[in-house]
Amino acid sequence: MSTPPVEALQTHKEVFTVPRATVRLAGDSGDGMQLVGSQLTNISALAGNDIATFPDFPAEIRAPRGTQAGVSGFQLQFASEDIFTPGDQLDTLVVMNPAALVTNIGDLLPGGTLIVNDESFTDKDLKLANLKSNPLDDVESLSKFKVVKVPLTSLTRKAVEGVANEKGEKLGTKEADRCKNFFALGLVCWLYGRDLDPTIRFLDSKFGKKRPEIAEANVKALKAGWFFGETAELFERSYQVEKAELEPGTYANIMGNEALAWGLVTAAHLSGKELFYGSYPITPASPILEELSTFKNFRVKTFQAEDEIAAICSAIGAAYGGAMGITGSSGPGIALKGEAMGLAMILELPLIVLNVQRGGPSTGLPTKTEQSDLLQALCGRNGESPLPIIASRSPSDCFGVAIDAWRIATKFMVPVIVLSDGYIANGSEPWKIPEVDKLEKIPVSHPGPVDGDTPFLPYARNEFYARPWAIPGTPGLMHRVGGLEKQDGTGNVSYDPENHQRMTDLRQAKVDKIADVIGDQEVNGPETGDLLVLSWGGTFGACKTAVERSRRAGLSVAHTHLRWLNPLPKNLGQILKSYKRVLIPELNLGQLRMVIRAKYLVDAVGLNKVKGKPFQISELMAKIQSEVNSL
């Protein structure tokens, strides 16, 4: 059933138009916050808003119920203007229990709306959250917010009480209570003038055939939440966010891991190659394997290996056989792949290694973001083992990064490391779907058969220092592969000291030469000035926004964001010397800063954070102001 239009329902309450809104839904890890957060994202994307999301959840499959460690949250900013982050502070916070309240209330703006399921604040709930008193009784602390207490559990039960399956059996209490997340979603949809129809279609498609009573119950809860917002005297007004002025085209709401998978499939198509992905499940990289497994019709083969070493070795075998070989993991898995990455490097085969970074070390914080694997990517192999490194800056950018990585891998016959992170991987934003026919092809060639009198040189090199990609079984192209040092040209095993020096220099020169084709580094802002903010990876959105706001405030500050981290762009050194000071914000203890200081002898300063959370715009602006004032 179609939901009545907003203007037909809002008969007596004011509607305020706002340029943007930031909403977070938080509750127990079993309360379905990720599900309804994703639905709110899709609704807002269909409404034409620019969006940015930040899912946040525990590492455990089923975290301890009701505890602060078990809180799951989903944050979304939707706007009528360009945005690059999911927002610093919240306009609206929905909490399902005490643990969710105390762990999230610090992010709510003064004057913001706090919607509370007050029926979940029992003595048992307070004990599970390790609270000695009920935070709802702290009137002074909550006085700066618009607190809306909703008996969400009982209202949901009442909304679904007539729902029964085909046998006439009504929903049990547990099944009814599972619908309360959709009641909360319906309430938020009313508050921000969101359309319910996309979610109703989702519920019908997901449950309509197998469990129609579940679909019906959730739809009833969803609509009950909407009408509660309209009829209850608890709300004086609602809000509307108009469409954003996006570049004309067809858009999809895309997550980082999803974009990586789609980019890899596209790169395979552009190069005329079969795609082989060898992987071992690990958070937060597993969705890439899951997504790629759905593309068998595009000549994609996926292999879930028994361990990380088998995963990369299978990808190396695929590359040796002439396919697009890819492997992916997160930091702990990349550590296990290190020796095989060195093998792929000395074999000089095109290979893509994906690292979706997470909080470390060891198992660390599996579901939290960090960008502390840069030095691992640069130096995490024995011997002189240089590899090119490219880092995505946002969810949609992952698509292009995947294509660029494969273009370089095939042009230079070298493995390429792609760095993403948990913030990018699980976040989402609008992505303009490109016309594949207009994308630049990735030319790949293989040497043809030769007669027996012509010696084949598997390590002869072209202008890019790339060796020929010989397909096994091609007549006359028999050659030796392995991890031992190769003789220049022939590829035979060699222990000659001069040859080892020459081959080591050649492999380094190959990576260095990539700087000739990646282009110059660009700067957003004045070409000279007081401060340059240098960023990489998932810090892009916060840095870009913070610099633009600081510049509007009159500060002399510019921003440049690195995509290629090895080799670095050829003009980067000159850029760095054009500013009085360089600031490098990183979600680590200063890894890029160490590289920049060593290579360019620039006394860069850092802003470093390892809390499993991305930078807020406000903390970057404060650091920018501090650095400019100190000059």
C-alpha positions, 0 to 999 in steps of 0.5 A: 500500500502506498504511503500518503504524500507528506503534505497530506499527512502533516496537517498541523505541524510545522515543516522546516527546510534544512540543508542537511541532517545527521541521524544515528540509530543505536541499540543492541547488536541484535536490534537491527540498527544496521538494517534500518540504517541501510534502508534510511540510506536508500530512501535518502538516495532515492530522494536525491540527497547527497549522502554519507554513512558510518556503520559502527558495530561490535566485532563479536557475531553476537556481542553481550546483550545490553552491554556498552561493548555490544552497542551497534550504531548506524550514522547517516548524513543526507544533504541538499549540498555536497558533503564528504563525511557522515557528519560530526555531531548528530541532529537526531539520535535514536537509542533503544537501550541505556547502553546505547544512550550513554555511549552515544549521547556525547555526539548529539548537538545541543538542541538536538532530538533524542528519541528514547525507547524508555521501556528498555530502561529497567533495572535489568537493562541498567545492570547490563549497561553497568549503570548505577542510576537511570540516565533518563533521571539526569534532568540537568544533563538532558535539559539541553536536548529535545528528549522524546520518550517513546514506549516503543516496545509496547507500541510495536506489539500493539501495531502487529498484534493482529498479524498471523501466519497462514495457519492462523498462528499469531506472532510471538512476543520475540518476533513482535519485538524484532519489529521495533527497529522498523517502528523507529525507522518509520518515526525517523522517516516522518521526522525528515519527510522520508518516503516509506514505499522503498522500504515497503518494497524491500520488506515484500521482496525479502519476506513476502514469499517465504514469511509473508507475516514477517513482511506484514508485521514490519510494514505495520510497525513502519507505518505505526512509527510514521503515524505516531510522529504525526499524531503524537504531541511529543513533536512540534515540527518535522524537517525537510531536506531538498534534493542535491544538485548532483551532476546529471546521470544515473546514480547508485548508492554504493559501499566501498567494498561493493565498489571495489568488486565492481571496479575489479569486474570492470577492469577485467572486462576492459582488459579482456581477462578472466577474473580470479579472486583467491581469498580467505574470510576476514573482517572487513574484507569478506564482502568483496569475496561475497560480491564477486561470487555473484558475477559468474556470468562475467567470467569471474571465478572466486575461491575461498581458500583454507588460509591466507597463504593458499589464497594468494598463491592461488591468485599468483597461479592464476596470474601465471596462467594469464588471468587477472589474479587478485587476493584480498584481506586485512592487516593480519592476513596481509602479514601472512601473505608477505612471503608470497607477495615477495614471490609475485614481485620477483616473478614480475607478474601482474597481481592485485593485493587488496588490504581493507585496513582495520584497527590493529595490531594482531586481531586488534579492533576488527570492525573499527577503522584505522590506516596503520598498514602503510608501512606494512605495505611499503616494507612488509616483505623481506629483501628489497621488495618494492611494490606500487601502492594506491589508496582509495579516498572514499567508497565510490572512489574504490571503483576507479582505484581498482581499474587504475591498479590493474592498469598499472599492474599490466603495464608494468608487470608488477603486483599492486597493493590497494589500500582501503579501510573499514570506514571506506569499506562499510560506508556508502555514498552516491556514485554516478554509474559510468558508461562502460563503453566510454571507459579507456581500455586496458590493453594486454598482450602476450607473446605469440609462438616462436620457433625453436631457433629463436631464444625466448627471453622471459626477462627482456624489458620494454620501455616500462621495464616490464617483461613479457607476460608469457602464457604457459604452453605457448610453443617456444616460450618455455621459461623458468619461474620461482623465487630464486634470483633470475639472470637478467634476460634469460630468467635462469637461476643466478647467484652472480653478485653483479646480476643481483645488483642489476636486477634489484635496481631494475625492479626498483626502477620499474616502480619509480617509473610509474611516477611518469604515468600517474600524473602530477599531484594537484592542490586544492587552494592557494599554490603557496601559503601558511599551511598545507594539509596532506592526507591519504586514504579515508581521511579525505572527506574530513580534511577537504571539508575542514580546509574549505571551512578554514579557508572561508574563515580567512586562514591561508591553508590548502589541501592535497590528497595522495592517491599513489603512495608508492611511488609518490607523485613527481611534483610532490616535493616542490608542492611541500616546499611551497608552504610554511608548514605541512600538516599530515592527519592520519589514523595511525601514529605518523606513518606517512609523516615518517616517509615524507620527513625521510624523503623530502626533509620536510619537518611535517607535523602530524595529527594522529588518532587511533581510536577506531573512529574517523576524524571529525571535521571540528578536530581538524579545524582546531588543529589547522587553526592552532598550526596557523596561529603558531607561525 
